[in-house]
Amino acid sequence: MIILGINAYHGDASAAIVVDGRLVAAAEEERFNRVKHAAGFPYQAVQYCVNAAGIDPDEIDHMAIPRDPRARLGRKVLYAFRMPRFAIDRFGALVKFAGIADEVGKALGAGGPEQGRGASRGPGSRLRARIHRVEHHKSHLASSFFVSPFDESAVLSVDGLGDFATTMWGIGQGPRIDVKGVITFPHSLGLYYQALTQYLGFWKYGDEYKVMGLAAYGEPEFREEFARIVRLEDRSDFSLGLDYFIHHRVGANFTWREGAPVPDRLYSGVLERRLGNARAGDEPIDSRHQAIAASLQARLEDAMFSILNKLHRRTGLKRLCLAGGVAYNCVVNGRIFDETPFEDVYIPPAAGDAGLAIGAAFYVYHHLLGRPRSFAMRHAYWGPEFTDAELRGAFDKRHEACERQACVARRIEDEGALCRWTAEQIAEGKIVGWFQGRMEWGPRALGNRSIVVDPRRPAMKDILNKRIKHREPFRPFAPSVLQERVKEYFVQSYPSPFMLMTYKVRPEKRDVIPAPTHVDGTGRLQTVSVDQNPRYYRLIQEFEKLTDVPVLLNTSFNENEPIVCTPEEALDCFLRTRMDVLVLGDYVMERAPVLTAAG
């Protein structure tokens, strides 16, 4: 049985394909069209997934769409009268979803018009797949539980808004998810964090992670005010002080400029009267902004731990599956073990809306069709990979550009020799682009599309920002650490293979790995096991042999763009930045040393 999952017409458009209950391929559209958080229909992601599965379009049995227009229909109608523009936008999306079979047909070349009684039929007419509409938050829950290693767990989804719900919880057991509760629009922790992110001057879709990093620089001096912005009560899980927001009056609207979602303003004038003027995007960040960011983060933590502790009391379960955009808040995630009774946690690599493609597909397979579970997602490498000939061809295509920069490529066929040589370059302080195997699924580079450097060098963060990344100085980089060595470097040792947990670095190790250690003494770590990524694991091992440190600083292979997908994109990024070394599969490229007047 073949199920194609599609997240479309919103940010992080994506596709995934499940064959006989096992994930075969998944990718975000942004990796192909090079538009960050691309919205619209994921034509190229659909093409990739079907090609990776090696099937014809008419072999697809089911298509799973993570949006259900029937969910909370009465509430949607009520708000349609209050917010006409919001309703029109939602109706427009529904019209697009009505033609989704034709869009899939276009993506896959499934036919072109067929003649029938003298009339043309749409390009999806040859597809025999049955279309299923799965509620947004049920898809989020499924994206975590049904690919987790747990037979039973509490399940929780928390994000901005989907099918007029913002939070959903329940119990996952075997091939079913039993929803026990839901919080509806306008009360939303995702919209709360987004609104305050805008207030702090960060307006791009997905900028919340920047504020999470900024929060570590301040103290939560505005806790009293934030207790009015997000209210925690015994009789409910949380509610927003709606005077501080406008989304309940005008809607949480987006426009799609150049293919990326652009959110409208969400906060009201009350917020500015209570906290001061909003920060303009080009305004310097001062101590007030840092304190507001810290207060924002602290109140999110209060709310999340309140929800999680109630969830534990309601279910009595020790295992948790978490999804939704708020599940990207790795500071919250890293404290779950300290602040709640949960003992095991699973968060998928694409916890946000991209993950809906996987969640909807698995929800159909298990919950709707009743098929037993046989798959757990233990790694994130579900994207495109390239043959040796394709890697070699990338150098041929960029031959003149490489020649102009005196860059020479050669091949090191032995994996041990390749990893030793690369580790030596890193230990010498060089910046290495590391491109291997299948591309990662989700927003994190996890050792296949990564830039890796020496974590022991305090200046390396600033060097990376100056030469390649050009990021705000308050944003931290991440440490990749051998899984069996985690406890030596971090206070918490629970595996974090998808870089979704922040743990305290042990005080005695902060001077050992200063580059990826944040100002508050934490690290957003990736644990690396030999089973998940043997080549990246070996690279870190070789670095440890040279330095006695089983850690690398890992950041995404990009420069203010989506993470590179193809070898050509990796080579282009290398050539236009001041990266020192590129490792493309078994091929390595170095820049020729620059000779000074002194020789």
C-alpha positions in Angstrom: 0.0 0.0 0.0 1.3 3.4 -1.0 0.3 6.7 0.6 1.4 10.1 -0.5 1.2 12.8 2.2 1.1 16.5 1.1 1.3 19.7 3.1 0.4 22.5 0.8 -0.8 26.1 0.6 0.9 27.2 3.8 4.5 27.7 5.0 6.9 24.8 4.9 5.1 23.0 2.0 6.3 19.4 1.9 5.6 15.9 0.7 6.3 12.4 2.1 5.6 8.9 0.8 4.9 5.8 2.9 5.0 2.3 1.4 3.5 -0.6 3.4 3.8 1.3 6.6 7.4 2.5 6.2 8.6 5.9 5.3 10.6 5.9 2.1 11.1 9.6 1.4 10.3 13.1 2.7 11.3 16.6 1.7 10.4 20.3 2.0 9.7 22.2 -1.1 12.1 25.0 0.0 15.1 22.7 -0.7 14.2 22.5 -4.3 12.8 26.0 -5.2 15.3 27.7 -2.8 12.6 29.9 -1.1 12.8 29.7 2.7 9.6 28.3 4.2 8.1 28.0 0.7 4.3 28.0 0.6 2.1 26.9 -2.3 2.0 23.4 -3.7 5.1 21.2 -3.3 5.5 20.2 -6.9 9.2 19.2 -6.7 8.9 17.6 -3.3 6.1 15.4 -4.7 8.1 14.5 -7.7 11.1 13.6 -5.6 9.1 11.4 -3.2 7.4 9.4 -6.0 10.7 9.0 -7.9 12.5 7.9 -4.7 9.8 5.3 -4.2 10.3 4.0 -7.7 6.6 3.9 -8.5 4.3 5.2 -11.2 1.7 7.8 -10.2 -1.2 5.3 -10.7 0.3 3.0 -8.1 -0.5 5.6 -5.3 -3.4 4.1 -3.3 -4.1 7.0 -1.0 -3.3 10.7 -0.7 -3.4 12.3 2.8 -4.0 16.0 3.2 -3.5 17.6 6.7 -6.5 19.9 6.6 -10.1 19.0 7.3 -12.7 21.8 6.4 -15.3 20.0 8.5 -13.4 20.3 11.8 -15.0 22.8 14.1 -17.2 24.0 11.3 -19.5 26.0 13.6 -16.7 28.0 15.1 -15.3 28.7 11.6 -18.7 30.0 10.5 -18.9 32.2 13.6 -15.6 33.8 13.0 -16.3 34.2 9.3 -18.9 36.8 10.1 -16.6 38.6 12.5 -13.5 38.5 10.2 -14.4 38.5 6.5 -10.9 38.7 5.2 -9.8 35.8 7.3 -12.7 33.8 6.1 -12.0 34.7 2.5 -8.4 33.6 2.8 -9.4 30.3 4.4 -12.1 29.7 1.7 -9.4 30.4 -1.0 -7.2 27.7 0.5 -10.1 25.2 0.5 -10.8 25.9 -3.1 -7.2 25.1 -3.9 -7.4 21.9 -1.9 -10.4 20.9 -3.9 -8.2 20.6 -7.0 -5.3 18.8 -5.3 -5.6 15.7 -7.4 -5.0 17.8 -10.5 -2.0 19.5 -8.9 -0.5 16.1 -8.1 -1.2 15.1 -11.6 0.7 18.1 -12.9 3.6 17.4 -10.7 3.8 13.8 -11.8 2.9 14.2 -15.4 0.0 11.9 -14.8 -1.8 12.1 -18.0 -2.6 15.4 -19.4 -6.2 15.8 -20.5 -8.0 12.7 -21.4 -10.8 12.7 -23.9 -14.1 11.6 -22.5 -17.4 12.3 -24.3 -15.8 15.2 -26.1 -14.6 17.0 -23.0 -11.2 17.3 -21.4 -10.5 15.9 -18.0 -7.9 17.3 -15.5 -4.3 16.0 -15.2 -5.3 14.2 -12.0 -7.9 12.1 -13.7 -5.6 9.1 -14.2 -4.7 9.0 -10.5 -6.7 6.3 -8.7 -5.7 7.4 -5.2 -8.4 8.0 -2.7 -8.0 11.4 -1.0 -8.3 11.7 2.8 -8.5 14.9 4.7 -6.9 14.6 8.2 -7.3 17.3 10.8 -4.3 19.5 11.3 -3.5 18.7 14.9 -4.3 15.0 14.5 -1.6 15.0 11.7 0.8 16.7 14.1 0.1 14.0 16.8 0.5 11.3 14.2 3.8 12.8 12.9 5.3 12.1 16.3 3.5 9.1 17.8 3.2 6.8 14.8 6.9 7.1 14.0 8.1 6.9 17.6 9.5 3.8 19.2 6.6 3.8 21.7 3.7 1.4 21.8 1.8 3.8 24.1 2.3 7.4 25.1 0.7 10.7 26.0 0.6 12.9 22.8 0.6 16.6 22.6 0.5 19.1 19.7 1.0 22.8 20.3 1.4 25.4 17.5 -0.1 28.6 16.1 -3.4 27.6 14.4 -4.7 24.7 12.3 -8.3 23.8 11.5 -9.2 26.4 14.2 -7.4 24.5 16.9 -4.2 25.5 18.6 -3.5 22.7 21.0 -4.5 19.0 21.1 -3.7 16.2 23.5 -4.6 12.6 24.0 -3.2 9.0 24.2 -1.5 7.1 21.4 -1.8 3.4 21.7 -0.8 0.9 18.9 -2.3 2.0 15.6 -4.7 4.5 17.1 -4.7 8.0 18.7 -7.5 8.9 21.1 -7.9 12.7 21.3 -8.8 13.7 24.9 -8.8 17.5 24.6 -8.4 20.5 22.5 -7.9 24.3 22.8 -9.3 26.4 20.0 -8.7 29.7 18.4 -8.0 32.5 19.5 -6.1 31.1 22.5 -2.7 30.0 21.1 0.8 29.7 22.5 2.2 29.7 19.0 0.5 33.0 18.1 1.5 34.4 21.5 5.2 33.7 20.7 4.8 35.0 17.2 3.2 38.2 18.2 5.9 39.0 20.8 8.6 38.0 18.2 7.1 40.7 15.9 7.0 43.2 18.8 10.7 42.6 19.2 11.4 43.5 15.6 11.6 40.0 14.0 8.9 39.8 11.3 9.9 36.9 9.1 8.0 33.7 9.2 9.8 31.4 11.6 11.8 34.0 13.4 10.8 32.7 16.8 14.0 30.8 17.2 15.9 34.0 17.1 14.0 35.3 20.2 14.6 32.0 22.0 18.3 32.6 21.6 18.0 36.3 22.6 16.1 35.3 25.8 19.3 33.9 27.3 20.8 37.4 27.5 18.2 38.9 29.7 16.3 38.3 33.0 12.5 37.8 33.1 11.9 41.2 34.6 8.3 41.5 33.2 7.0 38.2 34.7 4.0 40.0 36.3 2.9 41.6 33.0 3.4 38.3 31.1 1.2 36.5 33.6 -1.6 38.7 32.3 -0.7 38.0 28.7 -0.8 34.2 29.1 -3.1 33.2 31.9 -2.8 29.8 33.7 -5.8 28.6 35.5 -6.8 25.4 37.3 -10.0 25.0 35.3 -8.3 25.4 31.9 -4.9 24.8 30.5 -4.2 28.4 29.4 -5.9 31.4 27.9 -4.5 34.6 26.3 -5.2 38.1 27.6 -6.8 39.1 24.3 -6.5 42.8 24.9 -2.8 42.4 24.0 -3.5 40.9 20.6 -5.6 41.6 17.5 -5.8 38.2 15.8 -9.1 37.4 17.4 -10.5 40.6 15.7 -8.9 40.5 12.3 -7.5 37.0 11.9 -4.1 35.4 11.8 -3.5 36.3 8.2 -0.6 35.7 5.8 0.3 36.8 2.3 2.7 34.9 0.0 5.3 37.2 -1.3 7.9 35.5 -3.5 6.5 32.1 -2.4 7.2 32.6 1.4 4.5 33.3 3.9 4.5 36.9 5.3 2.4 37.2 8.5 0.3 40.2 9.4 0.8 42.0 12.7 -0.7 40.1 15.7 -0.1 42.4 18.7 -2.2 45.3 19.8 -1.5 48.8 21.0 -2.1 47.6 24.6 1.1 45.6 24.4 3.1 48.8 23.5 1.4 50.8 26.2 2.3 48.2 28.8 5.8 47.3 27.6 6.9 50.3 25.7 7.3 50.9 22.0 7.9 48.0 19.7 11.4 47.6 18.4 11.9 48.5 14.7 13.8 45.9 12.8 16.9 48.0 12.3 16.9 49.3 15.9 19.7 48.1 18.2 18.7 45.5 20.8 19.0 46.9 24.3 18.5 45.4 27.8 14.8 46.1 27.7 14.4 43.9 24.6 16.5 41.2 26.2 14.4 41.3 29.4 11.2 41.1 27.3 12.5 38.1 25.4 13.5 36.4 28.6 10.0 37.1 30.1 8.3 35.8 26.9 10.3 32.6 27.0 9.8 32.1 30.8 6.0 32.4 30.4 6.0 29.9 27.5 7.9 27.5 29.8 5.3 28.1 32.6 2.5 27.3 30.2 4.1 24.3 28.6 5.1 22.7 31.9 1.6 23.3 33.2 0.1 21.6 30.2 2.5 18.7 30.4 2.0 18.1 34.1 -1.8 18.1 33.6 -1.3 15.7 30.6 0.7 13.4 32.8 -2.0 13.5 35.5 -4.7 12.9 32.9 -3.0 9.9 31.3 -0.8 8.5 34.0 1.8 7.7 31.2 5.6 8.2 31.5 6.2 8.5 27.8 5.5 11.6 25.7 5.2 12.3 22.0 5.4 16.1 21.2 4.8 17.9 17.9 3.6 21.3 16.5 5.6 24.4 15.9 6.1 25.1 19.7 7.9 21.7 19.9 10.8 23.5 18.2 11.4 25.4 21.4 14.4 23.3 22.4 14.8 25.2 25.7 11.4 23.9 26.8 12.2 20.4 25.5 15.5 20.2 27.4 13.8 20.9 30.7 10.9 18.4 30.3 12.8 15.8 32.4 13.4 18.3 35.2 10.0 19.9 35.3 7.6 17.0 34.6 7.3 13.3 35.5 7.8 12.2 31.8 10.8 9.8 31.5 10.9 9.3 27.7 10.2 11.9 25.0 10.0 11.6 21.3 10.0 14.7 19.0 10.2 14.2 15.3 12.9 16.1 13.3 10.2 18.1 11.4 7.9 18.9 14.4 6.3 21.9 12.6 4.1 22.1 9.6 6.4 20.3 7.2 5.9 17.2 9.3 2.2 17.3 8.6 2.9 15.4 5.3 4.3 12.5 7.2 1.7 12.7 10.0 -1.3 12.7 7.6 0.1 9.7 5.7 0.7 7.6 8.8 -2.7 8.7 10.3 -4.4 7.2 7.2 -2.3 4.0 7.3 -2.7 3.3 11.0 -5.7 5.1 12.5 -8.1 5.1 9.4 -7.1 1.9 7.7 -6.2 0.0 10.9 -2.8 -1.3 9.7 -0.3 -2.4 12.4 2.8 -0.4 13.2 6.3 -1.6 12.0 8.4 1.5 11.6 10.2 4.0 13.9 12.0 7.1 12.6 15.4 6.9 14.2 17.2 9.1 11.8 16.3 12.2 9.7 17.9 11.3 6.4 15.0 11.0 4.0 15.9 13.5 1.3 17.7 13.3 -2.1 21.1 11.6 -2.4 23.5 11.7 -5.3 25.7 9.2 -7.1 29.5 9.5 -7.4 29.1 10.5 -11.0 26.7 13.3 -10.1 29.2 14.6 -7.4 32.0 14.5 -9.9 29.8 16.2 -12.5 29.2 19.1 -10.1 32.9 19.9 -10.2 32.9 19.7 -14.0 30.0 22.1 -14.3 31.8 24.6 -12.0 35.3 24.0 -13.5 35.9 27.6 -14.6 34.7 29.1 -11.3 36.9 26.6 -9.3 39.9 27.5 -11.5 39.5 31.2 -11.0 39.7 30.7 -7.3 42.6 28.2 -7.5 40.4 25.5 -5.9 41.5 21.9 -6.7 39.4 18.8 -6.1 40.7 15.3 -5.4 39.2 12.0 -4.2 40.0 10.1 -1.0 38.3 6.7 -1.5 39.1 5.2 1.9 36.5 6.4 4.4 38.9 6.2 7.3 41.5 8.3 5.5 38.8 10.8 4.4 37.6 11.3 8.0 41.1 11.5 9.4 42.1 14.1 6.8 38.9 16.2 7.4 39.4 16.0 11.2 42.9 17.3 10.8 41.6 20.3 8.8 39.0 21.0 11.5 41.6 20.8 14.2 43.7 23.3 12.4 40.9 25.8 12.6 39.5 25.5 9.1 35.8 25.8 8.1 34.6 22.6 6.4 31.5 22.1 4.3 30.4 18.5 4.8 28.0 17.1 2.2 27.1 13.4 2.5 24.4 10.9 1.6 20.7 11.7 1.9 19.6 15.2 2.8 18.1 15.8 6.2 14.3 16.1 6.8 13.4 19.0 9.0 15.1 22.4 9.7 18.3 21.1 11.2 21.5 20.1 9.5 22.4 16.8 11.2 25.7 15.8 9.6 24.8 15.3 5.9 24.4 19.0 4.9 26.5 20.6 7.6 29.3 23.1 8.1 31.6 21.8 10.8 34.3 23.5 12.8 36.5 23.2 15.9 34.3 23.8 19.0 37.4 24.5 21.2 38.1 27.9 19.6 36.3 30.7 21.4 36.5 33.0 18.3 34.9 30.4 15.9 31.4 31.7 16.4 32.4 35.2 15.3 34.5 33.8 12.4 31.6 31.7 11.1 29.3 34.8 11.2 31.8 37.0 9.5 32.9 34.6 6.8 29.7 32.7 6.0 26.6 32.9 8.2 26.1 36.6 8.7 23.7 35.9 11.6 22.7 38.0 14.7 25.5 37.6 17.3 23.1 36.4 20.0 22.2 33.3 18.1 24.1 30.2 19.2 25.6 27.4 17.2 25.1 23.7 18.0 27.4 21.0 19.3 27.4 17.5 17.7 28.6 15.0 20.3 29.1 11.2 20.3 26.1 9.7 22.0 28.0 7.6 24.5 30.0 10.6 25.6 27.1 13.0 26.2 27.1 12.7 30.0 30.8 13.8 30.2 29.8 17.2 28.6 26.2 17.8 29.5 24.2 17.6 32.7 21.4 15.7 30.9 22.2 12.7 28.8 18.9 11.7 27.2 19.6 11.2 23.4 18.8 14.2 21.2 19.4 13.0 17.6 17.4 15.7 15.9 19.0 18.7 17.7 15.7 19.5 19.5 16.9 19.6 23.1 19.0 22.2 25.0 21.0 21.0 27.9 23.3 22.6 30.4 27.0 22.1 29.5 28.9 20.8 32.5 30.7 23.8 34.1 34.1 22.1 33.8 33.5 21.6 30.0 32.4 25.1 29.1 36.0 26.3 28.5 36.6 23.0 26.5 33.8 23.7 24.0 33.3 27.5 24.2 32.2 28.0 20.6 28.9 26.2 20.7 28.2 27.0 24.4 25.5 29.7 24.7 25.8 32.7 27.0 23.7 30.9 29.6 26.0 27.8 29.7 23.7 25.6 27.5 24.1 23.8 24.2 21.4 22.8 21.6 23.0 19.5 21.0 22.8 16.7 18.5 23.7 13.3 19.8 25.4 11.2 17.1 25.3 7.4 17.1 27.1 5.0 14.8 23.7 3.5 13.7 22.2 6.8 12.7 25.1 8.3 10.8 28.2 6.1 10.6 30.3 8.5 8.5 29.6 11.6 10.6 30.2 9.5 13.8 33.6 8.5 12.4 34.5 12.1 11.6 33.8 13.1 15.2 35.8 10.0 16.4 38.8 11.0 14.3 38.5 14.6 15.7 38.5 13.1 19.2 41.7 11.1 18.5 43.4 14.4 17.6 42.0 16.6 20.3 40.5 14.4 23.1 37.2 16.2 22.4 34.3 14.1 21.0 32.4 17.2 19.9 32.1 19.3 16.7 30.4 22.6 16.2 27.7 21.9 13.5 25.7 24.5 11.6 23.6 24.2 8.5 25.3 24.2 5.1 23.9 27.5 3.7 24.3 31.2 3.6 21.0 33.0 4.3 19.1 30.5 2.1 17.5 27.1 2.6 20.0 24.3 3.4 21.8 23.1 0.3 20.2 20.1 -1.4 22.4 19.4 -4.5 26.1 19.1 -4.9 26.0 22.1 -7.3 24.4 24.2 -4.5 27.0 23.0 -2.0 29.8 24.0 -4.4 28.3 27.3 -5.2 28.0 28.1 -1.5 31.6 27.1 -1.0 32.8 29.3 -3.9 30.9 32.4 -2.9 31.8 32.3 0.8 35.1 32.1 2.7 34.8 28.4 3.5 38.2 26.7 3.6 37.4 23.1 2.7 34.6 21.2 0.9 34.0 17.5 1.4 31.5 16.3 -1.2 31.1 12.6 -0.7 34.6 11.2 -1.2 35.8 14.3 -3.0 37.6 17.1 -1.2 38.4 20.6 -2.4 40.7 23.1 -0.8 41.4 26.7 -1.5 45.0 27.3 -2.5 47.0 29.2 0.2 47.1 32.9 -0.2 50.8 34.0 -0.4 51.7 37.3 1.3 54.5 39.6 0.4 56.6 37.9 3.1 56.2 34.6 1.2 
